[in-house]
Amino acid sequence: MRVTTTLKKYIDPMKILKTVIKIIGGILLFSLVILSILGYYLTRNDFSDPPEHYVPIGERVYTTAPAMMINALYDSLNLSGRGIKIGVLDTGFGGLRQRSWTKNMHVAAYANFIDGDTTDFFVQKAGRERDHGAYSCACIGGYLSSGDTIKGLAWNAEYYLAQIDDFDTELRLEEDRMMNAIRWLLSHNVDVITSSCGYTVFDDYDGYTPTMLDGRSSRISQFVDSILQINPNLIFIQSMGNEGDDSWRYSNFPADVREVISVGAIESDSTTRVSSSSIGYKGVDYIKPDVCAYAPPPRRGTSYTAPAIAGLCASLLEYKRMSRIELINLLHTSGLNSSAPNHEIGYGVPQTSRMLLQFN
């Protein structure tokens, strides 16, 4: 009896149960932490290099975004933007020379309009904004070194890169940076300018409202419009912005300029606007966005659909030199939504199958 009493004293079932629960809880907590860390790195890698779906068309393989616009006849023409100069307005270009899609792109010149320092212009750094411009370039002319796997349609173009956007702030000074960068690009006689930076409200200025989206009320829209009027062959492509779910809702400046090719984002069904993609302002007598394109998740913003259209435009200019108005008309009439353009997706996703019929 004495022995049994002693065992009961030191072996309390409730204490054992509590201890087991604590151990299991600790294991679960540790596992959760590990999974969170793994999830962060996996998500970060997916953001830097989103998983791609590949579509064989003709003699090459294309990622989804260009594949939604082209056909086998286009592929047979071997267009790649050769002889076309493309200016890119964006934020960080870190990792461009390390990324498999962009390491072989021909960069002719680059400049930093934030602080002038280009020492680490291409250095890969942590932070999603550090490679924003590099990924934009992949969408314009990214390709694998084998030459038969294409992400951007202008892989043989000549590139001029301008870093204009400070991701940490949104000061009105950025309009001036953009203007200076455009002047610099024009000094290099670029054929196409694509911008993934646009403006609505600033940290130090709230004077812009959606009712001013008329292509001439903001400083940057006035400037871009004036540049286009004196350069009838200059192609200017602008992301619509990602304000579709926010209170602003509408396009940015200078996407509101009539002869700017403004680009929204569309779902993989080719008909549904990505909810975050900004819509066009209805108080004007023209349709914005002009066209839409697809960007794979998680990088679904219009920052990456505008470059996809820029790659298409460059390849079309290689095929046939034309004025800006002619090219805009070609994009509009070839769009999947050309019969009923609207302020959600504009004229839709351009189709080279319809364009080539017009060429012939």
N, C-alpha and C positions, 0 to 999 in steps of 0.2 A: 504494500500500500504506500509506503514511503516513497519508493522509486516512482510509481505512477504519479503521485502528487507532484514530485519534483519535475517530471517531464512536462506535465501540464503547465507548470509555472513558467518554464523556459520555452516551450513550443506553443505559442499562442496563434491559432489559425488566422485570426483577424490581422495580426501584425504581418504574418507571412503574405496574406492577400494584398495588403497595402503596399508591401515592399515590391511584390510582383507587378502591381499596377504602376508603381513609380518607375520601375525598370522599363516596362513596356512603353509608358508615356515618354520616357527619355529617348528610347529607341525611335519612336514615331517622330518626336520633335527633331532628332538628329537627321532622320531620313527626309523630313520636310525641308530642312535647311539645305541638305545636299541636292535635293530635287530642284529647289529654288535657284541654287547656284548654277546647276546644269541647265535649267530652263533659261536663265539669263544669257548664258553663253550660246546656247543653241539659237535663241531668238536673235541675239546680236549677229550671229553668223548668217542667219536667214535674212536679216535686214541688209547686211552688207552685200550678200549674194543670194537674192531670193531664188528659191527652187524654180526651175524652168520646165516648161513642157515644150517638146520639140515636134515640129511638123515638117515632114519631107515634102518639098515642092520643087518639081523639076529635078535639077542636078544637085540641089543643096538642101540643107536642113535649116529651118528658121524657128526662132522662138515664137511664142504665141502672138505677141504684139504685131510684128511685121507680117506674120502669116495671115492675120485677119484682114490685111490690106492688099496682098499681092496674089498672083496666080502663076501658073507654069510658063505662060508666054512672057511675063515680066522676067522671070528667072532666066529664061533663054537669052535675054538681051544682055546679060552680064553687066548690068548697071551697078555702080558702086559709089557714085558721087565723084568720080575721077575728074580733076580739073576744077572742082568747085571749092571755094573758100567759105568756111563756116565759122562764124563768131559765136562764142558761147558766153552768156552772162549768167553767173551763178555764184554760189558760195564755195566752200572748200573743194579742192581737187586732189586731196590727199589719197594716196594709193593708186592713182591713175596708172602709174608706170609699173605697179606690181599686180594689178588686177588682170586676170587672164583675158577678159574681154577687151581691155583697152591698152595693154602694154605695148602693142605694135602700132597704135594710131599715130599718124603724122601730125605732131604739134609743131607748128611753125613759129609761134610766138605766144607769150603769156605775160600777164601783168596783174598786179595787186592794187586795186583802187581804194583799199581800206587804209593801209599804212605804208604801201609801197614796197614792203619787204617780200621778196620772192625766194628767200633762202630755203624755206621748207615748203615751198609751194606744192610739191608732189609727195611730201612725206606722209606716210600713213600714220594716223593718230587715232586714239580712242575718241568716241563721240560721233553720233549719227550725222551731225552737220559737217563733219570734217571731210566726208567723201561724197557729199550731196552732188557736187559738180562732176565728180568722177563717174558716178553712176548715171548722171544725165548723159555724159559722153558715151557711155556704153549703149544707151538707148538710141543715140544718133547713129553711131557707127561701130558698135562693138562686134567683134568677130574673134573666133578662135584661130590660132596660128595656122591650122590646117587649111583654112580658107574656105571650108565648105559648111561651116556652122555659123549662122548669122543672127545677131541680136539687133543690130541697127543697120539700116539700108545704105548708109553712106560711109562704108569702111575704107574707102580709098580717097576720101576728101582731105583737104588741108585744114587744120584746126587752129583757131586763135582764141585763147582762153582768158577771160576777164573775171577776176574775183571781185565782186562788188558788194556782197551782202554780209553784214556782221550778224551772225545767228543769235547772239546774246541780247541785242537791242534792236529797236525799230525806230530809228531817228529819221527826221525828214531829210537830213543830210544824204540819205541813201538815194534820193532822187538825183542829187548832183553827181553822186558816184556813177549812177547808171548813165547819165548824160555824158560824162567824161569818158566812160568806157565805150559808149557808142561812137563817139568822135574818134577814139583810138582805133576801133574796129574799121571805121570808114577809111581811116588813113592807110589801112592795109588792103583796101579795096575788096572787102568780103562780099560775097554774093548773098549769103543767108546769115541772118542773126536770129538766134533762138535764146529766149530768156525764160528762166524758171524762177525769176524773182519779180514779184509785183507788189503793189502797195494799196492799202485801204486807209487804215488809221495808223498814226504814229504815236510813239511814247511821248513826244514833245509837241504834238500838233493834232488836233481833232477837227480840223476845218473841212475835211472831205466827207461827203455824204453820198449815198447811192444815187440820189437825184442828179449828181454831177457826172454820172457815167455816160457822157455824151460824146466822148472822144476829143474834147477840147477844153474842158474845165480845169483839169488838174495840170500841174506844171509838167509832169513827165509825159502825159498824153499829148499836150500841146507840142512838146519838143519832138516826140516820136512822129507825130503827124506831119510836122514841118519837114523833118528829115525825109519822110516818105514822098512828100510832094515834089521834092527836088531830085529824088532818086527813084524814078519809075520802075526800075528793074530790081531794086533792093527788096528782098523777101524778109519780112519781120514776123517771127512766130513767137507767141506769148502764151504761157500757161494761164488758164482762167483763174486759178486759185482754188483753195480748198475751204471755202466759207459756206458751202451749201447747207451744212448743219448748224451754222452759227447765226447770230442775229443779223449780220451784214447780208449774208446769203448770195449776194451778187458778185460779178466779176471784179477783178482788181483793176487798177490803172497800171499799165496802158493797154490792157486787153480790150478796153472799150473803144479803141480807135478803129474806125471803119475799115481801113485797109491793112490792119494788123490781122494776121491769121491766128485767131484765138482758139485754144484747144482745151476741151474738157476731157473728163475721164469716163469711160463706159465699162459696164460689166462684160463678162466673157460671152454673154448672149448677143452682144452687138447692138442691143436696143435699149438697155436700161442704164440710166445715168447712175454712176457711183454717188451715193447720197452726199458725200462730202464735196463733190465737184460743184463749183459755183455755177449759178444759173445766170443767164443773160438778163440785162435790164430791159424792161419792156417800153421804156419811155423814148425809144429812138426808132427810126424807120428802117433798121437793118437788124439782122439776126446775129446774136452772139450766144454760145460759141459758134465759130465757123464750122468746125469739125470736132470729132472725138477720136480717141484712140484708147487702147487697153494698156494697163500696167499691172504686172502680176503682184499679188500680195506678198509681203506686207507693205511694199512700196507702191501704193495705189494712187498716189497723188498726181495732180496735173503737172507737177514738176517733171514727171517722167513721160507723160503722154505728149507734151509739146516737143520734146526731143525726138520722139518716134516719128512725128509728122515732119520735123526738120530733116531727118534722114530721107524720108520719102521725097520731099521737095528737092533736095540736092540731087537725088538720082534722076528725077524728072528733068531737072535743068541740064544734067549731063546728056540726056536723051534728046532734048530740044530746048534751046535757049528761048525764053519767052518773057514777057513783061509780068509784073506782079499781078495786074488785073487778069491777065490770061491764066495765070497759075491759080489764082483764087477761084476763078470761074470753073477751072478744071476740077479742083477739089470739091466745090459745091455740087456740080452736076454729077459727079461720080459717087457721091455719098449714098450710103444705104438709106438715108432718111431724106433724100433730095426732093421727093415728091411732097413732103409735108414738114419742112424744117421748123424747128421750134426753139424756145429759149432753154430747153433742158439739154439737148444733145446736138443742136444746130442741124447741119446737113448730114450728120452721122459719120460713120467710118468710111473714108475714101476707098474706092475699089479700082485697082489698076486695070482690071478686066474691062471696066467701062471707059477708062481714060484712053486705053490703047485703041479702042474702037473710034474714039474721036480723033486721035492722031492720024489714023488711016482713013 
